[in-house]
Amino acid sequence: MTELDVMESLKQKEEELENLFREAREKASQIKKDALRRTEEIKLSMSKESGDILEEYKRSELEKINKEAEAIKQDAAKKAQDLRRLSEEREEKAVEIAVSYILEGKH
């Protein structure tokens, strides 16, 4: 092998190494892009899951609140009915007393 052959061989090896480095950089760049894309997909997925969990929690709490509100309404309606009945009873009693007083006053 002559000095020229050695120089040519070294130049070819250098080009091969440069090509390998270029390919490695391209692969690394692609891996980085894929990792960033996948990270973004995971973030979006987690965000959606968090949103779904939050919505389910809101629905659950709203359902509890609605049940409590309904129980309060029913209790209030029962108390109002009891008060109405008591008022009617007292009104009847007052009428009885008034009638009795009037009748006794005429004797």
Contact map, one row per residue, 1 for C-alpha under 8 A:
11111100000000000000000000000000000000000000000000000000000000000000000000000000000000000000000000000000000
11111100000000000000000000000000000000000000000000000000000000000000000000000000000000000000000000000000000
11111110000000000000000000000000000000000000000000000000000000000000000000000000000000000000000000000000000
11111111000000000000000000000000000000000000000000000000000000000000000000000000000000000000000000000000000
11111111100000000000000000000000000000000000000000000000000000000000000000000000000000000000000000000000000
11111111110000000000000000000000000000000000000000000000000000000000000000000000000000000000000000000000000
00111111111000000000000000000000000000000000000000000000000000000000000000000000000000000000000000000000000
00011111111100000000000000000000000000000000000000000000000000000000000000000000000000000000000000000000000
00001111111110000000000000000000000000000000000000000000000000000000000000000000000000000000000000000000000
00000111111111000000000000000000000000000000000000000000000000000000000000000000000000000000000000000000000
00000011111111100000000000000000000000000000000000000000000000000000000000000000000000000000000000000000000
00000001111111110000000000000000000000000000000000000000000000000000000000000000000000000000000000000000000
00000000111111111000000000000000000000000000000000000000000000000000000000000000000000000000000000000000000
00000000011111111100000000000000000000000000000000000000000000000000000000000000000000000000000000000000000
00000000001111111110000000000000000000000000000000000000000000000000000000000000000000000000000000000000000
00000000000111111111000000000000000000000000000000000000000000000000000000000000000000000000000000000000000
00000000000011111111100000000000000000000000000000000000000000000000000000000000000000000000000000000000000
00000000000001111111110000000000000000000000000000000000000000000000000000000000000000000000000000000000000
00000000000000111111111000000000000000000000000000000000000000000000000000000000000000000000000000000000000
00000000000000011111111100000000000000000000000000000000000000000000000000000000000000000000000000000000000
00000000000000001111111110000000000000000000000000000000000000000000000000000000000000000000000000000000000
00000000000000000111111111000000000000000000000000000000000000000000000000000000000000000000000000000000000
00000000000000000011111111100000000000000000000000000000000000000000000000000000000000000000000000000000000
00000000000000000001111111110000000000000000000000000000000000000000000000000000000000000000000000000000000
00000000000000000000111111111000000000000000000000000000000000000000000000000000000000000000000000000000000
00000000000000000000011111111100000000000000000000000000000000000000000000000000000000000000000000000000000
00000000000000000000001111111110000000000000000000000000000000000000000000000000000000000000000000000000000
00000000000000000000000111111111000000000000000000000000000000000000000000000000000000000000000000000000000
00000000000000000000000011111111100000000000000000000000000000000000000000000000000000000000000000000000000
00000000000000000000000001111111110000000000000000000000000000000000000000000000000000000000000000000000000
00000000000000000000000000111111111000000000000000000000000000000000000000000000000000000000000000000000000
00000000000000000000000000011111111100000000000000000000000000000000000000000000000000000000000000000000000
00000000000000000000000000001111111110000000000000000000000000000000000000000000000000000000000000000000000
00000000000000000000000000000111111111000000000000000000000000000000000000000000000000000000000000000000000
00000000000000000000000000000011111111100000000000000000000000000000000000000000000000000000000000000000000
00000000000000000000000000000001111111110000000000000000000000000000000000000000000000000000000000000000000
00000000000000000000000000000000111111111000000000000000000000000000000000000000000000000000000000000000000
00000000000000000000000000000000011111111100000000000000000000000000000000000000000000000000000000000000000
00000000000000000000000000000000001111111110000000000000000000000000000000000000000000000000000000000000000
00000000000000000000000000000000000111111111000000000000000000000000000000000000000000000000000000000000000
00000000000000000000000000000000000011111111100000000000000000000000000000000000000000000000000000000000000
00000000000000000000000000000000000001111111110000000000000000000000000000000000000000000000000000000000000
00000000000000000000000000000000000000111111111000000000000000000000000000000000000000000000000000000000000
00000000000000000000000000000000000000011111111100000000000000000000000000000000000000000000000000000000000
00000000000000000000000000000000000000001111111110000000000000000000000000000000000000000000000000000000000
00000000000000000000000000000000000000000111111111000000000000000000000000000000000000000000000000000000000
00000000000000000000000000000000000000000011111111100000000000000000000000000000000000000000000000000000000
00000000000000000000000000000000000000000001111111110000000000000000000000000000000000000000000000000000000
00000000000000000000000000000000000000000000111111111000000000000000000000000000000000000000000000000000000
00000000000000000000000000000000000000000000011111111100000000000000000000000000000000000000000000000000000
00000000000000000000000000000000000000000000001111111110000000000000000000000000000000000000000000000000000
00000000000000000000000000000000000000000000000111111111000000000000000000000000000000000000000000000000000
00000000000000000000000000000000000000000000000011111111100000000000000000000000000000000000000000000000000
00000000000000000000000000000000000000000000000001111111110000000000000000000000000000000000000000000000000
00000000000000000000000000000000000000000000000000111111111000000000000000000000000000000000000000000000000
00000000000000000000000000000000000000000000000000011111111100000000000000000000000000000000000000000000000
00000000000000000000000000000000000000000000000000001111111110000000000000000000000000000000000000000000000
00000000000000000000000000000000000000000000000000000111111111000000000000000000000000000000000000000000000
00000000000000000000000000000000000000000000000000000011111111100000000000000000000000000000000000000000000
00000000000000000000000000000000000000000000000000000001111111110000000000000000000000000000000000000000000
00000000000000000000000000000000000000000000000000000000111111111000000000000000000000000000000000000000000
00000000000000000000000000000000000000000000000000000000011111111100000000000000000000000000000000000000000
00000000000000000000000000000000000000000000000000000000001111111110000000000000000000000000000000000000000
00000000000000000000000000000000000000000000000000000000000111111111000000000000000000000000000000000000000
00000000000000000000000000000000000000000000000000000000000011111111100000000000000000000000000000000000000
00000000000000000000000000000000000000000000000000000000000001111111110000000000000000000000000000000000000
00000000000000000000000000000000000000000000000000000000000000111111111000000000000000000000000000000000000
00000000000000000000000000000000000000000000000000000000000000011111111100000000000000000000000000000000000
00000000000000000000000000000000000000000000000000000000000000001111111110000000000000000000000000000000000
00000000000000000000000000000000000000000000000000000000000000000111111111000000000000000000000000000000000
00000000000000000000000000000000000000000000000000000000000000000011111111100000000000000000000000000000000
00000000000000000000000000000000000000000000000000000000000000000001111111110000000000000000000000000000000
00000000000000000000000000000000000000000000000000000000000000000000111111111000000000000000000000000000000
00000000000000000000000000000000000000000000000000000000000000000000011111111100000000000000000000000000000
00000000000000000000000000000000000000000000000000000000000000000000001111111110000000000000000000000000000
00000000000000000000000000000000000000000000000000000000000000000000000111111111000000000000000000000000000
00000000000000000000000000000000000000000000000000000000000000000000000011111111100000000000000000000000000
00000000000000000000000000000000000000000000000000000000000000000000000001111111110000000000000000000000000
00000000000000000000000000000000000000000000000000000000000000000000000000111111111000000000000000000000000
00000000000000000000000000000000000000000000000000000000000000000000000000011111111100000000000000000000000
00000000000000000000000000000000000000000000000000000000000000000000000000001111111110000000000000000000000
00000000000000000000000000000000000000000000000000000000000000000000000000000111111111000000000000000000000
00000000000000000000000000000000000000000000000000000000000000000000000000000011111111100000000000000000000
00000000000000000000000000000000000000000000000000000000000000000000000000000001111111110000000000000000000
00000000000000000000000000000000000000000000000000000000000000000000000000000000111111111000000000000000000
00000000000000000000000000000000000000000000000000000000000000000000000000000000011111111100000000000000000
00000000000000000000000000000000000000000000000000000000000000000000000000000000001111111110000000000000000
00000000000000000000000000000000000000000000000000000000000000000000000000000000000111111111000000000000000
00000000000000000000000000000000000000000000000000000000000000000000000000000000000011111111100000000000000
00000000000000000000000000000000000000000000000000000000000000000000000000000000000001111111110000000000000
00000000000000000000000000000000000000000000000000000000000000000000000000000000000000111111111000000000000
00000000000000000000000000000000000000000000000000000000000000000000000000000000000000011111111100000000000
00000000000000000000000000000000000000000000000000000000000000000000000000000000000000001111111110000000000
00000000000000000000000000000000000000000000000000000000000000000000000000000000000000000111111111000000000
00000000000000000000000000000000000000000000000000000000000000000000000000000000000000000011111111100000000
00000000000000000000000000000000000000000000000000000000000000000000000000000000000000000001111111110000000
00000000000000000000000000000000000000000000000000000000000000000000000000000000000000000000111111111000000
00000000000000000000000000000000000000000000000000000000000000000000000000000000000000000000011111111100000
00000000000000000000000000000000000000000000000000000000000000000000000000000000000000000000001111111110000
00000000000000000000000000000000000000000000000000000000000000000000000000000000000000000000000111111111000
00000000000000000000000000000000000000000000000000000000000000000000000000000000000000000000000011111111100
00000000000000000000000000000000000000000000000000000000000000000000000000000000000000000000000001111111110
00000000000000000000000000000000000000000000000000000000000000000000000000000000000000000000000000111111111
00000000000000000000000000000000000000000000000000000000000000000000000000000000000000000000000000011111111
00000000000000000000000000000000000000000000000000000000000000000000000000000000000000000000000000001111111
00000000000000000000000000000000000000000000000000000000000000000000000000000000000000000000000000000111111
00000000000000000000000000000000000000000000000000000000000000000000000000000000000000000000000000000011111
